[in-house]
Amino acid sequence: MPTADRPVYLRLRDEIVAMILDGRIREGDALPSVRAFAAAQGANPLTVAKAYQSFQEDGTVAVRRGVGMFVETGAAQRLRTSAQARFLREEWPDVARRIRRLGLDPAELLDQPVG
């Protein structure tokens, strides 16, 4: 599903997942406060709270009352595995078709500069 078609809370969740996978937030670290993250993203705090709730439900974070939400041990690997499966299921088929259509060599693509 293209990013623009995803609900806002899932896009916010995706941003936090990226922060965890990139190592900007590590296991044991606190997530940004709901208010701080909402302000940084230009989002409604209730929408951020919904994204954070999804992390609680899947065991990615633990709540420490009065302190915040903290990334659980093993969360990064679980998130990476889930993101890989989603990429292969939702994005890779279109990417692979486009690579074939354009006659590109996949091995050479990995050596190309990104961005």
OpenMM code with the backbone's topology and positions (N, CA, C; nanometers):
from openmm import Vec3, app, unit

residues = "MET PRO THR ALA ASP ARG PRO VAL TYR LEU ARG LEU ARG ASP GLU ILE VAL ALA MET ILE LEU ASP GLY ARG ILE ARG GLU GLY ASP ALA LEU PRO SER VAL ARG ALA PHE ALA ALA ALA GLN GLY ALA ASN PRO LEU THR VAL ALA LYS ALA TYR GLN SER PHE GLN GLU ASP GLY THR VAL ALA VAL ARG ARG GLY VAL GLY MET PHE VAL GLU THR GLY ALA ALA GLN ARG LEU ARG THR SER ALA GLN ALA ARG PHE LEU ARG GLU GLU TRP PRO ASP VAL ALA ARG ARG ILE ARG ARG LEU GLY LEU ASP PRO ALA GLU LEU LEU ASP GLN PRO VAL GLY".split()
positions = [
    Vec3(0.0856, -0.1186, 0.0000),
    Vec3(0.0000, 0.0000, 0.0000),
    Vec3(0.0894, 0.1239, 0.0000),
    Vec3(0.0672, 0.2160, -0.0934),
    Vec3(0.1483, 0.3378, -0.0949),
    Vec3(0.1346, 0.4135, 0.0370),
    Vec3(0.2414, 0.4821, 0.0733),
    Vec3(0.2465, 0.5525, 0.2012),
    Vec3(0.1297, 0.6486, 0.2199),
    Vec3(0.0952, 0.7249, 0.1161),
    Vec3(-0.0115, 0.8248, 0.1283),
    Vec3(-0.1472, 0.7614, 0.1571),
    Vec3(-0.1641, 0.6348, 0.1203),
    Vec3(-0.2907, 0.5667, 0.1425),
    Vec3(-0.3027, 0.5079, 0.2835),
    Vec3(-0.1916, 0.5042, 0.3567),
    Vec3(-0.1942, 0.4468, 0.4913),
    Vec3(-0.2508, 0.5486, 0.5897),
    Vec3(-0.3280, 0.5016, 0.6879),
    Vec3(-0.3782, 0.5938, 0.7909),
    Vec3(-0.2611, 0.6640, 0.8604),
    Vec3(-0.2877, 0.7846, 0.9098),
    Vec3(-0.1826, 0.8668, 0.9716),
    Vec3(-0.1164, 0.7926, 1.0880),
    Vec3(-0.1935, 0.7246, 1.1712),
    Vec3(-0.1315, 0.6584, 1.2863),
    Vec3(-0.0341, 0.5503, 1.2419),
    Vec3(-0.0616, 0.4847, 1.1268),
    Vec3(0.0311, 0.3835, 1.0766),
    Vec3(0.1559, 0.4480, 1.0167),
    Vec3(0.1404, 0.5644, 0.9550),
    Vec3(0.2582, 0.6360, 0.9047),
    Vec3(0.3465, 0.6818, 1.0204),
    Vec3(0.2839, 0.7258, 1.1300),
    Vec3(0.3603, 0.7656, 1.2485),
    Vec3(0.4305, 0.6434, 1.3081),
    Vec3(0.3595, 0.5325, 1.3114),
    Vec3(0.4187, 0.4068, 1.3590),
    Vec3(0.5391, 0.3702, 1.2723),
    Vec3(0.5237, 0.3832, 1.1398),
    Vec3(0.6339, 0.3534, 1.0474),
    Vec3(0.7563, 0.4388, 1.0781),
    Vec3(0.7341, 0.5647, 1.1144),
    Vec3(0.8459, 0.6547, 1.1462),
    Vec3(0.9189, 0.6060, 1.2712),
    Vec3(0.8451, 0.5651, 1.3735),
    Vec3(0.9082, 0.5131, 1.4953),
    Vec3(0.9815, 0.3828, 1.4642),
    Vec3(0.9199, 0.2959, 1.3839),
    Vec3(0.9867, 0.1707, 1.3447),
    Vec3(1.1188, 0.2034, 1.2760),
    Vec3(1.1182, 0.2994, 1.1838),
    Vec3(1.2413, 0.3386, 1.1146),
    Vec3(1.3456, 0.3876, 1.2144),
    Vec3(1.3033, 0.4639, 1.3139),
    Vec3(1.3963, 0.5148, 1.4148),
    Vec3(1.4594, 0.3994, 1.4933),
    Vec3(1.3800, 0.2975, 1.5225),
    Vec3(1.4312, 0.1811, 1.5954),
    Vec3(1.5255, 0.1013, 1.5058),
    Vec3(1.4848, 0.0751, 1.3815),
    Vec3(1.5681, -0.0041, 1.2909),
    Vec3(1.6970, 0.0675, 1.2531),
    Vec3(1.6929, 0.2011, 1.2475),
    Vec3(1.8131, 0.2792, 1.2160),
    Vec3(1.9031, 0.2985, 1.3379),
    Vec3(1.8571, 0.2580, 1.4562),
    Vec3(1.9366, 0.2718, 1.5773),
    Vec3(1.9271, 0.4079, 1.6433),
    Vec3(1.8357, 0.4932, 1.5956),
    Vec3(1.8190, 0.6240, 1.6600),
    Vec3(1.7484, 0.6088, 1.7940),
    Vec3(1.6668, 0.5035, 1.8051),
    Vec3(1.6071, 0.4636, 1.9332),
    Vec3(1.6481, 0.3178, 1.9520),
    Vec3(1.7167, 0.2886, 2.0615),
    Vec3(1.7656, 0.1528, 2.0846),
    Vec3(1.6788, 0.0802, 2.1872),
    Vec3(1.6961, -0.0506, 2.1910),
    Vec3(1.6259, -0.1304, 2.2900),
    Vec3(1.6642, -0.0787, 2.4283),
    Vec3(1.5640, -0.0600, 2.5116),
    Vec3(1.5851, -0.0042, 2.6448),
    Vec3(1.5649, 0.1461, 2.6505),
    Vec3(1.5680, 0.2118, 2.5348),
    Vec3(1.5466, 0.3564, 2.5291),
    Vec3(1.3977, 0.3892, 2.5392),
    Vec3(1.3708, 0.5100, 2.5852),
    Vec3(1.2328, 0.5591, 2.5895),
    Vec3(1.1929, 0.6118, 2.4525),
    Vec3(1.0680, 0.5908, 2.4166),
    Vec3(1.0133, 0.6575, 2.2992),
    Vec3(0.9979, 0.8050, 2.3328),
    Vec3(0.9994, 0.8920, 2.2310),
    Vec3(0.9692, 1.0322, 2.2596),
    Vec3(0.8303, 1.0419, 2.3235),
    Vec3(0.8088, 1.1422, 2.4057),
    Vec3(0.6759, 1.1578, 2.4649),
    Vec3(0.5739, 1.1782, 2.3536),
    Vec3(0.4502, 1.1440, 2.3818),
    Vec3(0.3430, 1.1606, 2.2829),
    Vec3(0.3378, 1.3056, 2.2364),
    Vec3(0.3406, 1.3985, 2.3295),
    Vec3(0.3316, 1.5405, 2.2935),
    Vec3(0.4513, 1.5857, 2.2096),
    Vec3(0.5718, 1.5441, 2.2487),
    Vec3(0.6922, 1.5849, 2.1751),
    Vec3(0.6913, 1.5280, 2.0336),
    Vec3(0.6547, 1.4007, 2.0202),
    Vec3(0.6530, 1.3383, 1.8878),
    Vec3(0.5432, 1.3999, 1.8012),
    Vec3(0.4281, 1.4269, 1.8621),
    Vec3(0.3187, 1.4905, 1.7879),
    Vec3(0.3620, 1.6271, 1.7357),
    Vec3(0.4278, 1.7051, 1.8207),
    Vec3(0.4733, 1.8379, 1.7790),
    Vec3(0.5764, 1.8271, 1.6666),
    Vec3(0.6690, 1.7336, 1.6796),
    Vec3(0.7736, 1.7171, 1.5785),
    Vec3(0.7171, 1.6726, 1.4438),
    Vec3(0.6091, 1.5947, 1.4484),
    Vec3(0.5498, 1.5410, 1.3260),
    Vec3(0.4333, 1.6251, 1.2743),
    Vec3(0.3930, 1.7249, 1.3513),
    Vec3(0.2772, 1.8048, 1.3116),
    Vec3(0.1495, 1.7228, 1.3154),
    Vec3(0.1411, 1.6347, 1.4133),
    Vec3(0.0278, 1.5425, 1.4242),
    Vec3(-0.0516, 1.5695, 1.5517),
    Vec3(-0.1714, 1.5174, 1.5536),
    Vec3(-0.2567, 1.5249, 1.6713),
    Vec3(-0.2035, 1.4275, 1.7774),
    Vec3(-0.1902, 1.4709, 1.9032),
    Vec3(-0.1422, 1.3799, 2.0085),
    Vec3(-0.2266, 1.2529, 2.0216),
    Vec3(-0.3566, 1.2612, 1.9965),
    Vec3(-0.4404, 1.1409, 2.0048),
    Vec3(-0.4030, 1.0396, 1.8968),
    Vec3(-0.3626, 1.0888, 1.7806),
    Vec3(-0.3204, 1.0002, 1.6726),
    Vec3(-0.1879, 0.9338, 1.7083),
    Vec3(-0.0966, 1.0098, 1.7663),
    Vec3(0.0304, 0.9534, 1.8121),
    Vec3(0.0040, 0.8497, 1.9204),
    Vec3(-0.0869, 0.8804, 2.0115),
    Vec3(-0.1200, 0.7858, 2.1185),
    Vec3(-0.1724, 0.6543, 2.0599),
    Vec3(-0.2483, 0.6618, 1.9527),
    Vec3(-0.2994, 0.5405, 1.8872),
    Vec3(-0.1834, 0.4597, 1.8287),
    Vec3(-0.0876, 0.5266, 1.7674),
    Vec3(0.0303, 0.4576, 1.7134),
    Vec3(0.1079, 0.3906, 1.8267),
    Vec3(0.1274, 0.4631, 1.9358),
    Vec3(0.2006, 0.4088, 2.0498),
    Vec3(0.1253, 0.2903, 2.1110),
    Vec3(-0.0072, 0.2990, 2.1145),
    Vec3(-0.0878, 0.1894, 2.1681),
    Vec3(-0.0624, 0.0609, 2.0891),
    Vec3(-0.0461, 0.0741, 1.9587),
    Vec3(-0.0216, -0.0450, 1.8760),
    Vec3(0.1113, -0.1104, 1.9140),
    Vec3(0.2096, -0.0305, 1.9549),
    Vec3(0.3361, -0.0872, 2.0001),
    Vec3(0.3188, -0.1632, 2.1318),
    Vec3(0.2344, -0.1099, 2.2188),
    Vec3(0.2060, -0.1801, 2.3442),
    Vec3(0.1394, -0.3137, 2.3154),
    Vec3(0.0421, -0.3119, 2.2259),
    Vec3(-0.0342, -0.4329, 2.1959),
    Vec3(0.0520, -0.5437, 2.1372),
    Vec3(0.1527, -0.5072, 2.0584),
    Vec3(0.2349, -0.6122, 1.9980),
    Vec3(0.3624, -0.6427, 2.0778),
    Vec3(0.3760, -0.5811, 2.1950),
    Vec3(0.4888, -0.6123, 2.2819),
    Vec3(0.6197, -0.5465, 2.2444),
    Vec3(0.6141, -0.4454, 2.1583),
    Vec3(0.7350, -0.3744, 2.1172),
    Vec3(0.7847, -0.2825, 2.2281),
    Vec3(0.6917, -0.2247, 2.3043),
    Vec3(0.7286, -0.1349, 2.4128),
    Vec3(0.6603, -0.1780, 2.5418),
    Vec3(0.7192, -0.1355, 2.6512),
    Vec3(0.6597, -0.1568, 2.7831),
    Vec3(0.6393, -0.0200, 2.8458),
    Vec3(0.5284, -0.0047, 2.9146),
    Vec3(0.4969, 0.1216, 2.9809),
    Vec3(0.5475, 0.1159, 3.1243),
    Vec3(0.6185, 0.2206, 3.1607),
    Vec3(0.6587, 0.2380, 3.3005),
    Vec3(0.5813, 0.3582, 3.3503),
    Vec3(0.4817, 0.3316, 3.4325),
    Vec3(0.3919, 0.4368, 3.4795),
    Vec3(0.4678, 0.5575, 3.5328),
    Vec3(0.4285, 0.6721, 3.4824),
    Vec3(0.4887, 0.7966, 3.5263),
    Vec3(0.6251, 0.8253, 3.4663),
    Vec3(0.6787, 0.7313, 3.3874),
    Vec3(0.8121, 0.7497, 3.3306),
    Vec3(0.8068, 0.7555, 3.1783),
    Vec3(0.7341, 0.6613, 3.1159),
    Vec3(0.7242, 0.6607, 2.9701),
    Vec3(0.7160, 0.5209, 2.9128),
    Vec3(0.7329, 0.5143, 2.7825),
    Vec3(0.7300, 0.3871, 2.7104),
    Vec3(0.8722, 0.3547, 2.6662),
    Vec3(0.9123, 0.2298, 2.6882),
    Vec3(1.0489, 0.1889, 2.6598),
    Vec3(1.0500, 0.0703, 2.5636),
    Vec3(1.1444, 0.0734, 2.4700),
    Vec3(1.1565, -0.0322, 2.3699),
    Vec3(1.2055, -0.1597, 2.4377),
    Vec3(1.1325, -0.2674, 2.4142),
    Vec3(1.1643, -0.3964, 2.4754),
    Vec3(1.2834, -0.4636, 2.4077),
    Vec3(1.3507, -0.5508, 2.4796),
    Vec3(1.4585, -0.6317, 2.4247),
    Vec3(1.4013, -0.7230, 2.3161),
    Vec3(1.4700, -0.7306, 2.2047),
    Vec3(1.4259, -0.8143, 2.0933),
    Vec3(1.3307, -0.7451, 1.9977),
    Vec3(1.2882, -0.6236, 2.0330),
    Vec3(1.1902, -0.5528, 1.9500),
    Vec3(1.2459, -0.5197, 1.8120),
    Vec3(1.3713, -0.4775, 1.8049),
    Vec3(1.4297, -0.4393, 1.6759),
    Vec3(1.4285, -0.5567, 1.5789),
    Vec3(1.4665, -0.6738, 1.6253),
    Vec3(1.4690, -0.7901, 1.5359),
    Vec3(1.3276, -0.8295, 1.4931),
    Vec3(1.2323, -0.8231, 1.5852),
    Vec3(1.0927, -0.8549, 1.5484),
    Vec3(1.0407, -0.7543, 1.4463),
    Vec3(1.0703, -0.6269, 1.4672),
    Vec3(1.0266, -0.5237, 1.3725),
    Vec3(1.0939, -0.5423, 1.2368),
    Vec3(1.2233, -0.5770, 1.2365),
    Vec3(1.2961, -0.5983, 1.1111),
    Vec3(1.2366, -0.7166, 1.0343),
    Vec3(1.2092, -0.8248, 1.1040),
    Vec3(1.1508, -0.9429, 1.0403),
    Vec3(1.0152, -0.9105, 0.9803),
    Vec3(0.9342, -0.8374, 1.0545),
    Vec3(0.8023, -0.7971, 1.0066),
    Vec3(0.8129, -0.7041, 0.8858),
    Vec3(0.9062, -0.6081, 0.8913),
    Vec3(0.9248, -0.5142, 0.7804),
    Vec3(0.9750, -0.5859, 0.6555),
    Vec3(1.0625, -0.6832, 0.6732),
    Vec3(1.1111, -0.7608, 0.5595),
    Vec3(0.9962, -0.8359, 0.4930),
    Vec3(0.9142, -0.9009, 0.5737),
    Vec3(0.8012, -0.9766, 0.5188),
    Vec3(0.7044, -0.8845, 0.4455),
    Vec3(0.6777, -0.7694, 0.5041),
    Vec3(0.5865, -0.6731, 0.4405),
    Vec3(0.6443, -0.6232, 0.3078),
    Vec3(0.7742, -0.5916, 0.3056),
    Vec3(0.8401, -0.5460, 0.1832),
    Vec3(0.8299, -0.6528, 0.0746),
    Vec3(0.8629, -0.7764, 0.1100),
    Vec3(0.8598, -0.8837, 0.0108),
    Vec3(0.7185, -0.9112, -0.0399),
    Vec3(0.6212, -0.8943, 0.0450),
    Vec3(0.4818, -0.9197, 0.0079),
    Vec3(0.4208, -0.8031, -0.0705),
    Vec3(0.4468, -0.6794, -0.0262),
    Vec3(0.3752, -0.5646, -0.0813),
    Vec3(0.4539, -0.4820, -0.1831),
    Vec3(0.5843, -0.4764, -0.1704),
    Vec3(0.6620, -0.3868, -0.2558),
    Vec3(0.7494, -0.4597, -0.3574),
    Vec3(0.8120, -0.5693, -0.3150),
    Vec3(0.9079, -0.6373, -0.4004),
    Vec3(0.8502, -0.6826, -0.5348),
    Vec3(0.7319, -0.7374, -0.5418),
    Vec3(0.6823, -0.7812, -0.6732),
    Vec3(0.6843, -0.6693, -0.7776),
    Vec3(0.6416, -0.5488, -0.7412),
    Vec3(0.6442, -0.4366, -0.8354),
    Vec3(0.7870, -0.3948, -0.8683),
    Vec3(0.8745, -0.3943, -0.7679),
    Vec3(1.0147, -0.3578, -0.7903),
    Vec3(1.0797, -0.4587, -0.8844),
    Vec3(1.0592, -0.5871, -0.8593),
    Vec3(1.1195, -0.6914, -0.9430),
    Vec3(1.0704, -0.6803, -1.0872),
    Vec3(0.9404, -0.6571, -1.1062),
    Vec3(0.8868, -0.6414, -1.2422),
    Vec3(0.9516, -0.5220, -1.3125),
    Vec3(0.9684, -0.4140, -1.2382),
    Vec3(1.0277, -0.2934, -1.2990),
    Vec3(1.1750, -0.3165, -1.3343),
    Vec3(1.2478, -0.3852, -1.2495),
    Vec3(1.3878, -0.4187, -1.2778),
    Vec3(1.3970, -0.4999, -1.4065),
    Vec3(1.3111, -0.6009, -1.4183),
    Vec3(1.3119, -0.6846, -1.5400),
    Vec3(1.2734, -0.6033, -1.6628),
    Vec3(1.1692, -0.5215, -1.6486),
    Vec3(1.1201, -0.4411, -1.7603),
    Vec3(1.2288, -0.3475, -1.8129),
    Vec3(1.3074, -0.2907, -1.7215),
    Vec3(1.4116, -0.1964, -1.7600),
    Vec3(1.5431, -0.2642, -1.7982),
    Vec3(1.5501, -0.3961, -1.7822),
    Vec3(1.6706, -0.4695, -1.8181),
    Vec3(1.7891, -0.4386, -1.7280),
    Vec3(1.7614, -0.4102, -1.6022),
    Vec3(1.8678, -0.3777, -1.5071),
    Vec3(1.9270, -0.5046, -1.4472),
    Vec3(2.0536, -0.4962, -1.4085),
    Vec3(2.1215, -0.6064, -1.3409),
    Vec3(2.1092, -0.5821, -1.1900),
    Vec3(2.0369, -0.6681, -1.1175),
    Vec3(2.0171, -0.6463, -0.9734),
    Vec3(2.1482, -0.6303, -0.8954),
    Vec3(2.2518, -0.7041, -0.9317),
    Vec3(2.3796, -0.6938, -0.8599),
    Vec3(2.4399, -0.5545, -0.8769),
    Vec3(2.4270, -0.4973, -0.9958),
    Vec3(2.4815, -0.3629, -1.0194),
    Vec3(2.4014, -0.2567, -0.9441),
    Vec3(2.2737, -0.2815, -0.9229),
    Vec3(2.1908, -0.1841, -0.8521),
    Vec3(2.2407, -0.1582, -0.7107),
    Vec3(2.2895, -0.2616, -0.6476),
    Vec3(2.3374, -0.2471, -0.5098),
    Vec3(2.4598, -0.1564, -0.4993),
    Vec3(2.5325, -0.1402, -0.6104),
    Vec3(2.6505, -0.0543, -0.6104),
    Vec3(2.6177, 0.0914, -0.6455),
    Vec3(2.4936, 0.1186, -0.6830),
    Vec3(2.4534, 0.2530, -0.7211),
    Vec3(2.4377, 0.3404, -0.5970),
    Vec3(2.4763, 0.4691, -0.6081),
    Vec3(2.4547, 0.5610, -0.4938),
    Vec3(2.3044, 0.5775, -0.4679),
    Vec3(2.2717, 0.5936, -0.3426),
    Vec3(2.1309, 0.6115, -0.3019),
    Vec3(2.1097, 0.7578, -0.2673),
    Vec3(1.9959, 0.8092, -0.3134),
    Vec3(1.9574, 0.9452, -0.2766),
    Vec3(2.0203, 1.0442, -0.3622),
] * unit.nanometer
topology = app.Topology()
chain = topology.addChain("A")
for resn in residues:
    res = topology.addResidue(resn, chain)
    for name in ("N", "CA", "C"):
        topology.addAtom(name, app.Element.getBySymbol(name[0]), res)
